[in-house]
């Protein structure tokens, strides 16, 4: 039974999708805790509704990034997780923190990486005029929004799209591909060779 810790900063919609999939699909995994860097994150109540311990490590209490990451790492490691999942966790993590969880930390990003790293992905996609947008699940590395890609999903950009409508369709796809990628991890079906993720067939 693998153990997962999920990090959030906001409403936790991806976290909720993950918790529901883990329960409904009977993953060989347990979400041991949900940790937020914000005490007012609505996702904390969602985690509690699922019966998951919800913990706050408030980033505002740590002016230095390294001090916050050290406390966050200590809190995560108290649960001995096999996997750390970033689900709308709005913090840039230090290289040392990322290295500590190398190969066992996943993130979902609202674009088809390597396009549109960073923030405001939907606005930038619309301004650029791309016809296809989407979401990417990837292993976390020290370089922001890079790392081996596990899964992607594409959506068409419609002529009348604005940031809200495009974001909503991309988020629907995140709720599909992120739980699937995590399930592949906990089932031992992911491997990385030469920076490329291979996914073995389900047994």
C-alpha positions in Angstrom: 0.0 0.0 0.0 1.6 3.2 -1.2 1.3 6.4 0.8 0.6 9.8 -0.9 0.8 13.3 0.5 -1.0 16.1 -1.5 0.0 19.7 -1.4 -2.5 22.5 -2.1 -2.9 26.2 -1.9 -6.5 26.8 -2.9 -9.8 25.1 -3.6 -8.4 21.6 -4.2 -10.4 20.5 -7.2 -7.7 18.3 -8.5 -7.1 16.9 -5.0 -10.9 16.1 -4.8 -10.7 14.3 -8.1 -7.7 12.3 -6.9 -9.4 11.3 -3.6 -12.5 10.2 -5.4 -10.6 8.2 -8.0 -8.5 6.5 -5.3 -11.6 5.5 -3.4 -13.8 4.5 -6.4 -11.0 2.6 -8.3 -9.6 1.0 -5.1 -6.0 2.1 -5.7 -3.3 0.2 -3.8 -2.6 3.5 -2.1 -3.6 5.7 0.8 -3.7 9.5 0.9 -2.0 10.0 4.2 -2.4 13.8 4.5 -3.2 17.0 2.7 -1.0 20.0 3.4 -1.6 23.6 2.5 0.6 26.6 2.7 -2.5 28.8 3.3 -4.7 28.5 6.3 -7.7 29.9 4.3 -7.4 27.3 1.4 -11.0 25.9 0.8 -9.4 22.6 -0.1 -8.6 21.9 3.6 -12.4 21.5 4.3 -12.7 19.2 1.2 -9.9 17.0 2.6 -11.5 16.8 6.0 -14.8 15.9 4.4 -13.0 12.9 2.9 -11.6 12.0 6.3 -8.1 13.0 5.4 -5.8 14.8 7.9 -5.6 18.5 6.7 -2.5 20.4 7.9 -1.4 23.9 7.4 2.3 24.9 7.1 1.8 28.6 6.6 4.3 30.1 4.1 3.6 33.6 5.5 5.3 32.5 8.8 8.6 31.8 7.0 10.0 34.9 5.2 12.9 32.8 3.8 11.9 30.2 1.2 14.5 27.8 2.5 13.0 27.9 6.0 9.5 27.2 4.7 10.7 24.4 2.6 12.6 22.8 5.5 9.4 22.8 7.7 7.3 21.6 4.8 9.7 18.8 4.1 9.7 17.8 7.8 5.9 17.7 7.9 5.7 15.7 4.7 8.3 13.2 5.8 6.5 12.6 9.1 4.0 10.6 6.9 6.8 8.7 5.0 5.1 9.1 1.6 6.0 7.2 -1.5 4.6 10.1 -3.6 4.2 13.8 -3.2 1.4 15.3 -5.3 1.3 19.1 -6.1 -2.4 19.9 -6.7 -2.6 23.7 -7.2 0.3 24.3 -4.8 1.4 27.8 -5.7 4.9 27.9 -4.4 8.2 27.8 -6.2 10.2 25.1 -4.4 13.9 25.2 -3.7 16.3 22.9 -5.6 17.2 21.0 -2.4 13.5 20.3 -1.7 12.9 19.1 -5.2 16.0 16.9 -5.1 14.8 15.3 -1.8 11.7 14.0 -3.6 13.3 13.3 -7.0 11.4 10.7 -8.9 8.5 10.8 -6.5 6.8 14.2 -6.9 4.2 15.0 -9.6 2.6 18.2 -10.7 -0.1 19.1 -13.1 0.3 22.2 -15.2 -2.5 23.9 -17.3 -0.7 23.9 -20.6 0.8 21.5 -23.1 4.3 21.7 -21.9 6.9 22.8 -22.9 4.6 25.6 -24.1 3.4 28.3 -21.6 5.4 27.5 -18.5 4.7 29.7 -15.5 1.5 31.6 -14.8 -1.4 33.0 -16.9 -1.3 30.1 -19.3 -4.8 30.5 -20.6 -4.5 34.2 -21.3 -1.1 33.6 -23.1 -2.6 30.8 -25.1 -5.4 33.0 -26.3 -3.1 35.9 -27.0 -0.8 33.7 -29.0 -3.7 32.3 -31.1 -2.9 28.6 -30.6 -5.6 26.3 -31.8 -4.9 23.5 -29.3 -4.3 24.0 -25.6 -4.4 21.5 -22.7 -2.8 20.2 -19.5 0.3 18.2 -18.6 1.2 15.9 -15.7 5.0 15.7 -15.1 7.6 14.8 -12.6 8.9 17.8 -10.8 12.5 18.9 -11.3 14.4 22.0 -10.2 13.5 23.8 -13.5 10.1 25.3 -13.2 7.4 23.4 -15.1 9.8 21.1 -16.7 10.6 17.4 -15.9 9.6 14.2 -17.6 6.1 14.2 -19.0 3.7 11.5 -17.7 0.4 12.5 -19.4 -1.1 15.2 -21.5 -4.6 16.1 -22.7 -5.5 18.5 -25.4 -8.6 20.7 -25.9 -9.5 22.8 -28.9 -9.4 26.6 -28.5 -12.8 27.9 -29.7 -13.3 31.2 -31.5 -15.4 32.6 -28.7 -13.2 31.3 -25.8 -12.1 33.6 -23.0 -9.8 32.7 -20.1 -12.7 31.4 -18.0 -14.2 29.1 -20.6 -10.9 27.8 -21.7 -9.7 27.2 -18.2 -12.9 25.3 -17.3 -12.4 22.8 -20.2 -8.7 22.3 -19.4 -9.5 21.7 -15.7 -12.0 19.0 -16.8 -9.1 17.2 -18.5 -6.8 17.7 -15.5 -9.3 15.9 -13.4 -9.0 12.9 -15.8 -5.3 12.7 -16.5 -3.9 13.5 -13.0 -5.7 10.7 -11.2 -4.7 8.3 -14.0 -1.0 9.3 -13.8 -1.0 8.9 -10.0 -2.7 5.5 -10.3 0.0 4.4 -12.8 2.7 5.5 -10.3 1.2 3.7 -7.3 0.8 0.6 -9.4 4.5 0.7 -10.3 3.8 1.2 -14.0 5.9 4.4 -14.5 9.6 4.3 -15.4 11.8 7.1 -16.7 14.6 6.3 -19.2 16.7 9.1 -20.8 14.2 11.7 -19.6 11.2 9.9 -21.2 8.4 8.4 -19.2 7.3 4.9 -20.1 4.0 3.5 -18.9 3.7 -0.3 -18.6 0.3 -1.9 -19.5 -2.0 -2.7 -16.6 -1.6 -6.2 -15.4 
